[in-house]
Amino acid sequence: MSEETKLFVQYRREGTDSEPETHAWMAGADALVMNPCACTPEQFADLPVEMALLLGGDPERDAGWLKNGHCYWVCTEGLEATARLRERWPDLHWVPQLAVFKPETSYRFSGPAVGEGFSFYMPDTAAIQGWRVSDGDVLLSEAVTRTAELGFDTLWLHSEAAESRGKGLDLEVLDKVRGGPLSIWLSGGVSELKYLQNLARTGGASAVVVGEDLARESGMERLRQALIPRVPLQQVPIRVGQGDASAGTV
């Protein structure tokens, strides 16, 4: 992976009287994912992070954020809904978030046999085709194409199944979008540092979202180090010439 994978952290603001030193753990994050109702722009200005991702933000309700030029407005209601919001507020940077899933393989009976033929079970074609998105229950590839057609440059893909398992990101999703026109943000399932290392080896995401608990426990520096791709050491054969072999003889 040649380009840097940005590190986004989910932020749960608890209470209104947090001391400034309690915010030190988030220094080094590229952005905080937050509920705009739980943190005012003035409170955010005191945090050591420049960018905010306003999840489910409403410009009418959250008008205080409109003057903040360092935020993305994330819509979870689908591509068309995000496009409508962008039409109303074209000066804001909108990003659609789609839930991705892979249907479980199921089989259906082919029906009664004709003549002396055989009846058999057939796999569901939806499962064979692979990853889909909950927005309209369409193929991920179709959703990516539609996202680009609507003029968005970024797409956030979230796997609820991976989040529930807590056993790593659904990296297979990246195989379906790699090399496309969009910057992909990926989330769901990062419970340990090793899952960020797996992402670094795979590549394909411009940003990854981790939870606040992991960020506090591991520290931002360790998280960022885990996202650095490791170049495998190459074995170089060492050839000993005749002159080298005879140099040690007496």
C-alpha positions in Angstrom: 0.0 0.0 0.0 1.6 3.2 -1.1 -0.7 5.8 0.5 -1.2 6.4 4.2 -4.2 4.9 5.8 -5.8 7.5 8.0 -6.9 6.7 11.6 -10.4 7.7 12.6 -11.5 7.1 16.2 -15.0 6.9 17.6 -15.5 9.4 20.4 -18.1 9.0 23.1 -18.3 12.3 25.0 -19.4 11.6 28.6 -20.5 14.5 30.6 -19.6 18.2 30.1 -16.8 18.8 32.6 -14.0 16.7 31.2 -10.6 18.0 32.2 -8.3 18.9 29.3 -5.7 16.4 30.3 -8.2 13.5 29.8 -8.1 14.3 26.1 -4.5 13.5 25.6 -5.2 10.0 24.6 -6.7 11.1 21.3 -3.8 13.2 20.1 -2.5 11.8 16.8 -5.9 10.7 15.5 -6.7 12.0 12.0 -10.4 12.5 12.9 -13.0 11.8 15.6 -16.3 10.1 14.7 -18.9 11.7 16.9 -22.6 12.5 17.5 -22.9 16.3 16.8 -25.5 16.5 19.5 -23.1 15.3 22.2 -20.3 17.7 21.5 -20.5 21.4 20.5 -18.1 23.0 18.1 -16.7 25.0 21.0 -16.0 21.9 22.9 -14.5 20.2 19.9 -12.1 23.2 19.4 -10.5 22.3 22.8 -9.7 18.7 21.6 -6.3 17.8 20.1 -7.8 16.6 16.8 -8.5 18.8 13.8 -11.2 16.9 11.9 -14.6 15.8 13.0 -16.9 13.2 11.3 -20.4 14.1 12.2 -22.3 10.8 12.1 -26.0 11.4 11.3 -25.6 15.1 11.5 -28.5 17.4 10.5 -27.5 20.9 9.3 -30.8 22.4 10.6 -30.6 20.8 14.0 -26.8 21.1 14.3 -26.5 24.6 12.8 -23.6 25.4 15.1 -21.3 23.2 13.1 -22.0 24.9 9.8 -19.2 27.4 10.3 -16.7 24.6 11.1 -14.7 23.9 7.9 -12.9 20.9 9.4 -15.7 18.4 9.4 -17.4 15.8 7.2 -21.1 15.2 7.4 -21.8 11.5 7.3 -25.2 10.2 6.2 -26.3 6.7 7.0 -29.6 6.8 5.1 -28.4 5.7 1.7 -26.8 7.2 -1.4 -29.9 9.0 -2.7 -30.7 10.5 0.7 -27.1 11.7 1.0 -27.3 13.3 -2.5 -30.5 15.1 -1.5 -28.8 16.5 1.5 -25.9 17.7 -0.6 -28.3 19.5 -2.9 -29.7 21.4 0.0 -26.3 22.1 1.6 -23.8 22.0 -1.3 -21.0 23.8 0.7 -20.8 20.9 3.2 -18.6 17.9 2.5 -21.0 14.9 2.6 -19.9 11.2 2.8 -22.4 8.3 2.5 -22.0 5.4 4.9 -23.3 2.0 3.7 -23.7 -1.2 5.6 -22.1 -4.1 3.7 -22.9 -7.8 4.2 -22.4 -11.1 2.5 -25.5 -13.3 2.3 -25.2 -16.7 3.8 -25.1 -19.5 1.2 -28.5 -21.1 1.0 -30.1 -23.7 -1.3 -33.5 -24.1 -2.8 -35.2 -27.1 -4.3 -35.2 -27.2 -8.1 -38.8 -28.4 -8.1 -40.4 -31.7 -9.2 -38.5 -33.7 -11.7 -39.8 -33.9 -15.3 -40.1 -37.3 -16.7 -37.2 -39.5 -15.4 -35.0 -36.5 -14.5 -33.7 -35.7 -11.1 -34.6 -33.0 -8.7 -31.8 -31.3 -6.9 -30.9 -28.3 -4.6 -29.6 -25.1 -6.2 -27.5 -22.5 -4.4 -28.9 -19.1 -4.0 -27.4 -16.8 -6.7 -27.4 -13.8 -4.3 -24.9 -15.5 -2.1 -22.7 -16.6 -5.0 -22.5 -13.1 -6.3 -21.0 -11.9 -3.1 -21.0 -8.7 -1.1 -24.1 -6.5 -1.0 -25.2 -3.3 0.7 -28.2 -2.7 2.8 -29.1 0.4 0.8 -31.6 -1.2 -1.7 -30.0 -4.6 -1.2 -27.9 -4.3 -4.3 -24.4 -5.6 -5.1 -21.5 -3.7 -3.7 -20.1 -3.2 -7.1 -23.4 -1.5 -8.2 -23.4 0.7 -5.1 -19.8 1.8 -5.8 -20.7 2.7 -9.4 -23.8 4.6 -8.3 -21.7 6.5 -5.6 -19.3 7.7 -8.3 -22.2 8.6 -10.7 -23.7 10.8 -7.9 -20.4 12.7 -7.7 -19.1 11.5 -4.3 -15.4 10.9 -3.9 -15.6 9.0 -0.6 -17.6 6.0 0.6 -17.7 4.6 4.1 -18.3 0.9 4.3 -19.3 -0.6 7.6 -19.7 -4.3 8.4 -22.1 -4.9 11.2 -21.4 -8.6 11.2 -17.6 -7.9 11.6 -18.4 -5.5 14.4 -20.4 -8.1 16.2 -17.7 -10.8 15.8 -14.9 -8.5 16.9 -12.4 -10.7 15.0 -11.1 -8.2 12.4 -12.3 -6.2 9.4 -14.0 -7.8 6.5 -11.0 -7.2 4.3 -12.5 -9.2 1.4 -14.7 -6.1 0.8 -11.6 -4.2 -0.3 -11.0 -6.7 -3.1 -14.3 -5.5 -4.7 -13.4 -1.8 -4.6 -9.7 -1.8 -5.0 -8.4 0.5 -7.8 -11.8 2.2 -8.2 -12.5 5.9 -8.2 -13.5 6.2 -4.6 -11.6 6.7 -1.3 -12.9 3.9 1.0 -13.3 4.3 4.7 -13.7 0.9 6.4 -15.0 0.0 9.8 -16.2 -2.9 11.9 -14.3 -5.5 13.8 -11.1 -3.8 14.9 -10.7 -5.1 18.5 -6.9 -5.6 18.5 -3.8 -4.1 16.9 -3.2 -7.2 14.8 -6.3 -6.4 12.7 -4.8 -3.0 11.7 -1.6 -4.8 10.8 -3.7 -7.2 8.6 -5.2 -4.1 6.9 -1.8 -2.6 6.3 -0.7 -5.8 4.5 -3.8 -5.9 2.4 -4.2 -2.2 1.6 -7.1 -0.7 -0.3 -8.6 1.5 2.4 -7.8 5.2 2.7 -9.1 5.3 6.3 -10.1 2.9 9.1 -12.3 3.5 12.1 -11.5 2.1 15.5 -13.3 2.3 18.8 -12.4 4.6 21.7 -11.7 1.7 24.0 -9.0 0.3 21.8 -7.5 3.8 21.2 -7.3 4.4 25.0 -5.9 1.0 25.7 -3.3 0.8 23.0 -2.4 4.5 22.5 -2.5 6.4 19.3 1.2 5.9 18.5 0.9 2.1 18.5 -2.3 2.2 16.4 -0.5 4.4 13.8 2.5 2.1 13.8 0.3 -0.9 13.2 -1.0 0.8 10.0 2.5 1.1 8.5 3.0 -1.6 5.8 5.9 -3.8 6.6 8.1 -4.7 3.7 9.1 -8.3 3.9 12.8 -9.0 4.0 14.2 -10.4 0.8 16.6 -13.3 0.9 19.7 -12.5 -1.1 21.9 -15.5 -1.9 25.5 -15.1 -0.9 27.9 -16.6 -3.4 31.4 -17.4 -2.3 33.9 -17.3 -5.2 37.1 -19.4 -5.5 39.2 -16.5 -4.3 37.1 -16.2 -1.2 37.3 -19.9 -0.5 41.0 -20.0 -0.9 41.6 -16.9 1.2 41.0 -18.9 4.4 43.3 -21.7 3.6 46.9 -22.0 4.8 
